[in-house]
Each structure stands twice: as structure tokens, then as C-alpha cells.
Amino acid sequence: MSSYRRWLPALALVVLSLTWGYTWVLAKHGLVYAPPFAFAAERCVGAALALVIAVKLSGRSLRLVAPGQTLAIGLAQVTGFMVFQTWALVEGGPGKTAVLIFTMPIWTLLMAWPILGERVRGKQWLAAASTLTGLLLIIEPWDMHATLLSKILGLMAALCWGIGTILIKRLRSTTSVDLLTLTTWQMIIGAVPLVLLAILVPERATEWTPSYFGILAFMSIASTAMCWWLWIYILDRVPAWEASLSVLGTPVVAILSSRLTFGEEFKTSELAGILLIGSGLALLSLLSWAASRRHPVALGADKPVQEQA
């Protein structure tokens, strides 16, 4: 594997964290124009359309492979995640409750060992401990001004994301499926219940203004379509637990962009959490780089399937 290709997952993580991090700021603006469930459905439908166009333009086949497993992934990682995330925002607001979804690495870490056989070893535990401690300092579970229901909903969103992560790793370990096509079908399947929910739940009408069109375009194409594809791409190349910890750069970006955009002050615990997460991610990158130097051919050599061109 060339040095250029070896760094592609790291580059994908940077783009993912920056985009998803800033998404929280845009989501606050988007909810001014659209009610929560309609907003979730509209961004997923837009993402599904963007992905279908991308598949056709790239000359890939849109044939559905492993329909049962893809159905489970779509319902967990798109429908379940978006429903619980949106419901948590409705019940508890966009504060600490929303950040609870980033407990996802904890659930993924717990599930990856018995289900996928992915174990954290040696100095990796130090990186995991630093990153997860930083996450706890940012979330501040001891000072959560939210209802019990909103906390449970936030944790359910994180669990759905973790389950989807494990399901994708299991599918890709046994079945040859194009990543972009898998992302497309995941989004199509996951968007259907969201549309039904938006129709059935009484909400105010969406204000289709130029500003909202711009926000929705970014949320659909970049934040949802592109980033979920990048997420599956990253999962295909690193262990599930490592990818889950690495994505913790997202809440760091979310906090920084939110504070800078809205002129909010930083808390000492947030700054400490950001430093710990940054240290953990740096250590993870260093360990991965060292492993690639020791075993340059082994990277990806054990993969039973390869992404189609």
C-alpha cells in the first residue's frame, strides 16, 4: 500500500470531524425554519437522492446486495439514530443531551470485542482512556440539566449508531459490496420511516426560504450523504473501536464552532476534555503509523473483500 493511500482514512476522519462538528451549528439554524422530524426526514431524503445520483454518475450498479443486513443497518444507523437524536433534542434541547450521542464509542468498544473479536491492546488502552475521559469532561454527566427521558433518548441514539457500526463491520467481513452503494441503500431504507414519522407527527410547516434551502443542501449532501459514506469507508479500513474513538474529534469541533459562532465562553472542563481527546487521538494516530511501518503489507491484506472501483 502506498504512503498516499495509507493516509486516506486519516484524511477522511479529518473531513468527517470538521463537517459533522459544524453540522451542530447549522442544525440550530435549520430548526428555525423546519420542525425537528420534518428536518430529519428532509435531510435524509435529500441525501438519498444525492447518493443515487453519485452512484449513477460513477457508473456503479445500484443492485441491492445482502438486503436483510442492509435493512438492519439502515433502520439502526439512519432511522433509529435520527429518531432518537431528534426526539432527545425536542425533550431536552440542544445542550448536553445532544452530546450524549458521542457515548457511541463506549458501546462500540463493548460490542466489538465479543462480536467482532476486536481487542484493545497495550498502549491502545492509554489512548482509549484519554479519549473517553475527555468525552466525559465535555458531557459532564454529573451536571446534566435535562430530563431523564431526554438522557435516555440521547443514549439510545448512541446505541443505534454503535449497533449500525458493528453491523457494517460484520457485513463487510463476509460480503463483497460497494461502499457507495451500501451507503445509498442504507440512506434510502432509513429515510422511509422518517418520512412516515414526519407525516404522522403533528408539526408546523417548513418555511422554504433561500436560507433554509442552503442549509438543507449542506446538511443533505455534505453532512449526511458524504459523511455517512466517509464513515463506512473508515470502518472498512480500521477496527470499529478505533474508528469510533477517532470520530470524537467531532464534538470538539462542535464545541469550538458553537462557542465561536455564538460568542459563548469556554468552560475549564471543556478545555481539559478537548486536550485529552486531542491527546488520545494523537496517540491513536501514532500507534497506527508505527504499526503500518512495522507491517506495511499487512494493512488491508487480511480484508476478505475489496471495494469495487
Secondary structure, DSSP 8 states (H G I E B T S, - for coil): --HHHHTHHHHHHHHHHHHHHHHHHHHHHHHHHS-HHHHHHHHHHHHHHHHHHHHHHTT------SHHHHHHHHIIIIIIHHHHHHHHHHHH-SSHHHHGGGGHHHHHHHHIIIII-----TTHHHHHHHHHHHHHHHH-GGG--S-HHHHHHHHHHHHHHHHHHHHHHHHHHH----HHHHHHHHHHHHHHHHHHHHHHS--------HHHHHHHHIIIIIIIIIHHHHHHHHHTTS-HHHHHHHTTHHHHHHHHHHHHHHT----HHHHHHHHHHHHHHHHHHHHHHHHHHH-TTTTTTT-SS----
